Amino acid sequence: MSRAPLKGRGAYKVWRGLDTRWADNDAYGHVNNVVYYAWFDSAVNAWLIEAGLLDIASGDPIGLVVETGCRYAASLAYPEPVEIGLGVERLGNSSVTYRLGVFAEGAADAAAEGHFTHVYVARDSRRPVALPPAWRETFEAIRLSD
């Protein structure tokens, strides 16, 4: 089965460094697949907080995760630091899909590549709402070209 190669470092707009933990390794001696999804969640939400788009206690609208996925290309293991690249791949009326790349610290090639989609909803009704114009502008700033 042939598949497109993972994107390199140049494909991402925002970066976040994370440390692997002892508990991240599985019985096979590498970071367990579920940990990558936690990294995606942490990277996206940290960026949203820094960009002023996520107020956990009272923000409105709120983003609900509706889809995630990941492709793996190389193993990572504790105590190896990682870098997560992030960018907006698709911007809809009420949704945002992020592309994330997982790299060993300083590595040119991604060890994994994932996507993560939020649908923005009203806090009370949990019904989709259009992204506020200022939010769209912030998301556009990290939109990927390919």
N, C-alpha and C positions, 0 to 999 in steps of 0.2 A: 504494500500500500504506500503510495507516494503522498507526501503532504508538503505544503509550503514551509520553508524554513522560518524559524522564529525571528522576530525583529531584533535588530541590534540596538545598542545604546542610543543612537541618534534618533530613534523612533519615539522617544519619550520626552516630555516637557518638564516634569516634576520628579524629584528624587527624594527617597526616604531611606535612611540606613536603619537596619534592625540587627539585633544580635540573636543568633540561634541560642536555644537553651538545651540543657541536658535532656529534658523531658521531650524535646522535639524529635529526637532520634527514635526510630522504631526498631523492631527486632532484627531488621536487616542492616542496621547500622547507618541509615540515612534518614533525613527529615521525612516524616510521615506526610502523606498527601494532604491530610486534613489541615496541617499547619499552614500550607500555602494559602488556603482560603481565609484563615485568620489573618495572615499577612495582608491579603488584599483588603479585607475589611478595615484593618488598622490603617493602612496607607491612605485609602479613600477618605475615611472619616477624619483622620488627622489633617489632611489637606482641606476638607470642607470646614473644619473648625478654624484653621489658619486663615482661610479665605473669607470668614465671617458668614458662611452659609449654614452652619450647623450649630444650633442652640439646643442641646439635648433636653433641657428641662422645659422650655416653653416655645421653641421655634415652630413656625408654621409658614410654609408647608414642611412636611417631613418626608424623607426618602425611605421607601420600603424596597428591600432587595427582592427582585423577582426572578433573577437568573444569574448564575455564575458558571464558569467553566475554566478548565485549565489543561494545557498540553505540557508534557514534561520532556526535557531533552537531556538533562544531566542531573546526577545526584548531588545533593548538598548534605552536609553533616555538621553537627555540633563539634567543635566550637567555632565554626566558620561564620563570620559576619556576612550579611547579605544586603543588597541594595535593591529597592523596589522602584522601578520606573513607572510613571503614571501619565496618562493623557486621556482626553475625551475622544472616543472613537465615533460615537454617534450622539447627536443631540436632537431629541424629538420635542414635541409640544409639552409633554409632561414627564419625559423620561431622559435619562442620561446613561449611556453605556461607556464604561471606562475600559481601556486596554492597560494591562499591567504586565511588566516584565520583571522576572526575578533573576538577579545576577549575583554570583559570588562577588564579594567585594573586589572591585577593580577589574573584573573579567569583561572581555569584549563581547562574549557570546552569552545569550540568555540560557539559564538552566531550565526556565519554565516561562510560559506566557499564558495569561488568563484574561478573562473579561468578567465584568461585574456590572449589572444593570440596576439602577434605582428608578422606580416610578414615584414621582412626587405627588403626595396626597394631602388633603386638608387634615390637620391633626384630629379634629373632632369627628368628621364624617368618614374618614379613610377613603374618600372618593378622589380620583385623579384631578389635579388642577394644573393649569398652565404654569410654566416656570415664570417667575417674575422677571421683567426685563433686565434688572441689574444682575440677577443670577445668570441669565443667558450670556450676558457680557463676560462674566467671570468664567463661565464654562468655555466660552469661545476662546478665551486667552490661552487655554491649554488644549485646544482642539488639535487633533493630529491631522496631518495633510494626506496621509495614505490610507 
